[in-house]
Amino acid sequence: MEDAITRWAVELQSLAQAGLFYGEGVFDRERYQRIREIATEMLAERTGLPTEKIKDPFCCEIGYQTPKIDTRSAVFRDGKILLVREINGKWSIPGGWCEHELSPAENAVKEVKEEAGIDVAVTKLIAVQDRKKHNRPLYVYNIVKIFFLCEAIGGAFRENSETVESAYFAEDELPPLDEARSTAEQIAMCFEAYRDRTRTALYE
């Protein structure tokens, strides 16, 4: 859900998280902890979800709150894009959370290898997107999605814990998509970057 109440709750949690990390006085820290609890209770009341289910993803970090980074790797062969089928049966561009010890480009390479078994080289930045402007459902934390154009240099699909299949698809023959990860609009953006290598990277 996205409305004023959920936005206020997210902002309160962010302020409380920073206060807990940077605050020095014990009484101030107690107040920040209570503000965090109130933010969690607000979201639970608004969504109807159990407080503990809200708390785990909403209040699991320390320090100044920043967006998470998700990388997506657009790999093409014969004018078709590589997609992977998730365990839920839907398809997406290979990708996932950026590991803390990897750069975004390095992570893009890693994710394709893990999900599709393909070795790739990053050749171009396609776009940097604010996830909440493009994908649903919304999450209680912000996510920056970084799309890279990649060139396949070897490998083949192998069994793994995240995906069950990989295949190449034409732009007008896309399978059912996992729109939390990749939308038809985002795939069309990748096709545009593939067809026009002089295209400037998009950003928000």
N, C-alpha and C positions, 0 to 999 in steps of 0.2 A: 504494500500500500504506500502511496505517496500523497501526503497532505501536510498541512501546517504542523499538526501534532507530531507526526513521525519525523519531520525535518527538525523540529525543536528538540525532540528526544535525541536525535543523532548529534546535534550541535552540543547539547548538554553533556553527552557522554564524552565527546571530544575534549571539551573544556575540563571535565573532571579527570580524564586520563592524563592530560598535561599537568594538571594541578597535583595529582598523586605522584608524578615523576619529579617535578621540580619543586614542589612545596617542601618546606623544612619543618614547620611547626606541627606538632602532633595533633593539635585541635583542628588546624586547617586541613590536614590529611583526612581526619575523620569526616569533616564536612564534605570534602571532595568525594570520598567513598560513598557517602549518603546520596550525593547528587547523582553519582553513577548508578546507584541502586534505583533511584527515582526514575531515571531515564529508561532503565530496563523495565520497570513496572509500567511506565507509560506505553512502551511498545507492546508489552504483553497484553495490556488492556485494549490497546487499539487493534491488535491483530487477532486476539483470541488464542494466541499460542502460549504454552506454559512458560513461566518465567525462566526456568533453567534452559529451555531450548533457545530462548532469546539471548541469555547471558553468555553461553559458550562462544558464539561467533562475535558477539557485540562487545564483550568486555574481556577479551582474552589477551590483549596486548598491553605493553607498557611504553612509556615515552610519548613523545609528541606524535599525534596521530597523522599519518600520511596515507595516500592511496596505495593499494596493492597494485602490482604490475602483472599483466597477463600478456604473453606473446603469442602471436599467430603466424604461421608460416605458409605462404601461398606458393605451392610447387605445381608447375605445369608440365604437361607432356602432350604433344600433338594438339595443342589448343584446348586441352581440358585441365581442370584443376583437381588436385589430390584432396580427397576428403576421407575422414576416418569415421567408422560407425562406433558410437559409444555403447556402453553396456545397456543403456536405456533404449537402444534400437534406433536412435536418431544420429544424424551425421553432422560433422563440423570440420572446420579447418583445423589441422593439427596444432596443438598449443596447450598452454597451461601457465600456472604461476611461475614467476621468475624466481629461480633459486638465489639465495642471498649471496653466494660466492661467484655467480655468473653474471656477465653483462647481458643486456636484453638480446643482442645478436647471438651470443653463445647459447643462451637459453632456447632461442628459436631452433637452433641446430639440434640441441639435445632433445627437445620435445618431438620433433619429427622422427628422430631415431627411435625414441621410446614408443611412440604411438603408431608409427607406420613402418618402422624398420628401414627407413630410407636415410642414406647419408646425403646431406645437402651442404651447399655453400650459400651464404646470404649475399645477394647481389644488389639489393636496393631497399630503402625504407619506403613503405607505401603510405602509412598513416599512423598518427597517434590520436586515439579517440578517448573521450570520456564515456565509459561504458553506459552510464545511466541515460545518455542521450540516444542510445542505439539498441540496447538489449533489455529483455525482460525475462524473468522477474527482476525487480530491483533488489539490491542487497543493502544491508545495514552499514556497509562501509563502501568507500569509493574505490573504483578500479580504473586504472589507465590501461587501455588495450593498445599494443604496438603490433602493427602488421608489417611483415617483411616479405619481399619477393625472394624466393630461393631457387637455386638450380640443383636438380638431383644429380648426384655423381656416383650412385651405386646403392646396393642394398635391396631388400625385399621384405614384405610384411612378415612379421613373426608374432607368435602368440604372446600376449602380455596381459597385465591386470587392468588396463584402462580401456582398450578398444578390442573389437572382435573382427574387424575387417577394414580394408582400405581399398579405394578404387578412384579412378579418374572420371570426372563428369563434365559434360558440356554445359555451358551457361543456361541453356534452355531445357536441360534435362536433369535438374537438381533433385535429389532424393529428399525425403522429409528431414528438415533441419532441426538441430537442437539450438533454438534461437537464443538461449541463455549464453551460448558460446559464439555462434556465427549465424548471421542473418543473410537472406538473399541479397539485401542491399550491400552488405559488407563483402560478399563474394563478388558481386558486380564491380565493386570498387577494385578488387584484386585483379579481375579480368581487364579492367581499364589500364591498370599499371603494367600488366603483362603485355598488352597490345601497344602501349606507348611508353617506351623506355625513357623518353625525355620528360615524362610527366613529373611535375613537382610533388613532393610528399605533402599530404594533407595533415593538418594539425588543428587542435582545439584548445 
